[in-house]
Amino acid sequence: MMKEYSTYIFDLDGTLLDTLTDLAASCNYALQQYGMPQRTIDEVCMFVGNGVKKLMERAIPNGLDNPQFEDVYQCFRQHYLEHGLDHTAPYAGVMPMLAELKRRKKNIAVVSNKFYKATQELCQHFFGEYVEVAIGEREGINKKPAPDTVLEALAQLGVTNEGAVYIGDSDVDIATAKNCHMPCISVLWGFRDKEFLLRSGASTFISSPDELLF
């Protein structure tokens, strides 16, 4: 039986939303504009998790040392803001799971390493009636796995980490939960497989969103 919590903090990409196709499309659009090699969707899948700047650092030849890095990165950001909803959708079972948590009067927040504006827009578009707080990467606050953004979410909800759980799909999420002194539930439908998550210290898994409810 899954323990019931009072507060649920979710990762976004790979946990609530399948964003991989749109991330890969924007990545490759930006690379193409500057004559750089395209990346496969499997490569992009392994590049995500630490924010979009790190995604592009991994995708662009020579990363931050490439003199065109900032131009390509800004090209990606602009394209993604315009096309981030082309193929993105909630994973099967996510919407009824959130609806039931809301019916049970649980606190619900999203904390993502996706840049702030995109996080806000995606959460408002898909989860506006369920998610009370949505926080993304921005200047002046350390991104995950640092605890800062999760602690800000808890503060905005008006709660502490007591009775809270963090749900995500990556090693970054496992480390984030640990740094926040919260339990972590790792989802198996996201961007990392179970073996990778086990090596990263995961101990609690769910295979479908409704398993959070039992």
N, C-alpha and C positions, 0 to 999 in steps of 0.2 A: 504493500500500500504506500502511495506517495504521501508524504507529510503535507499538511495544509499550512500555508503561510499567510501572514497578513499583508505583506508587501511583495510584489513581483517586479523585479527589474530585468528587462529584456535587452539583449543585443538586438540589432536590426538586421543587417545583411547576413544571410545564411541561417537566421533564426526565425524571424517573423516574415521577412521578405526574400524572395528569390530575385536578387538583383544582378546576378552574374552576367546575363546576356547583355544588359545595358552597360554595365561597367566595361565589359570586354569591347563592346562596340565603340564606346567613347575613347577608350584607351587606343584602339587601333585607328580610329579616325585621326586622333592627334598625332600618332606615330606616322601615319601616312602623309599628313600635311607637311611633315618635315623630312620625308624621304627615309624614314627609319623602318627596320624590319617589323612586320606584324607579329603579334603574339597569339598563340592558340588559346582557346577558352580554358583548357586545363592549366596552362601557364598562369593566366590571369587568376584562376581560382586559387593557386598557391601564393600569388602575390598579395591577395587581400588580407585584411585583418588588423593592420596597423595604421589605417587611414589612407586616403587617396594619394597623398604626397608620397608616402612610402610605396604604394602601388606603382606610381609612375617612376619612382626612383629605381624600382626593380625592373620595370619594363623598358626604360630608355637605356640604350647602350652607354655604359660607363656612368650611369646614374647621375648623381649630383655633380660629378666632374665634367659632364657633358656641357659645353658652353651654351647649348640651346635648351638646357633642362627647363628653365623657368618659362620660356615661351611655349614649350610643348605641354608643360603642366597646366598653364593657364588656358591653353587651347582645350585640353581635356576637361577642365572644370566648366568652361563655358558650354561645351558640347553636352556634357552630362546634365547640367542644369536645364538644358532645352530638351533633352531626349531621355531623361532618367525614368520616364514612365512608359516608354515605348513597349517594353516587354515585361517590366517588373510587376509582380503580383504576390500576394500572400501565399505562403505554402498551404496546401490542403489541410483543413482542420484548424487553422490559426484563428479565423474569425469567430467560429462558435466557441472556441476556448476562451478568447478574450471576452466575449459576451457573457459567458458563464462566470468568469472571474469578477466581472463588473456586477453581475446579478448578486454575487456573494459579497459585494461591497469591499472588495480587495483594492488596495492601492496598486496602481499600475504605472510604470514609467519605462521609457526607452533610453538607453545610454549607448551611443555609437561613436566609433572613430571616424565615421563619415563626416564631412564638413557640415557645419551647423545649419546652414540654410537648407541644404538638401535633406538633412535629417528632419528638420521642422516640416518641410513641405511634404515629404513622403508620409510622415506620421499623421499630419493633418488630413491628407488625401485619403489614406486607407483606414486610419484608426482613430479619427478625431473624437468619436463618441466614447472611446474606451481608454485611451492613453492620456493621462492627466499632465504628464511632464515628459518632454522629449529634449534630450541634450546631445549635441554633436561636438565635433572638434572645433575649437576656435582659439584665437590668440589669448594668452594670459591664463590658460588653465591646462594642466598636464592631461594628456589623453591616456586612455587605458593602455597598459595595465596599472598605471598609477590610479589611486583610489579617488582622485579629485572629482571627476565628473559624476561618479556614483554617489559620492557624499553630497554633492550639490543637488542631485536628484532627490535624495532622501530629505534634504533640508527643504526643498520646494514642496515636497509632499507633506512636510511637517511631522516626519517620523524618524526613528533611529534605525540602526541595522538589526535591532532585535526583532525577530519575527520576519526578517526579510530574506529573500533568496535571489540569486543571480542566475539567469538562464542564457546560455550562449552556445556557440558551435565551434569555438576555437581554443587554442592554447592561451591566447590573449585573454579570453573570458575566464578561463580557469585561474590564471594569475591575478586577474582583477578581483575576482571574488575572494581569493586568499588575502589580497592586500586590504580588502574591506572587511575582513573577518566575517564573511558571509558564506553559507553553503553555496555550492554551484551545481546546477543541473545542466548536463551537456546533451545537446540534441544531436540525433544521428541522421538527420535529413539535410544538414547544412554543407559547408565547404570543406570539412575535415572528416576523415573516417574514424572508426572506433579505435583502431590500433594506434593511430596518431594521438588521439585524445588520451588513451591510456598511458602512453609514453609521456604525455604532458601532465599527468597527475589526476586525470578525471576519475571519479569514483561512482557517480550517479548518472544514469543515462535514461533518456526516453526516446522512443522510436516514432511517436506521433504526438501531436499537441494535446490530445484528450487525456494522455497519461498524466498530465499535470493535475487533473481534476479528481483522481482516485486515490 
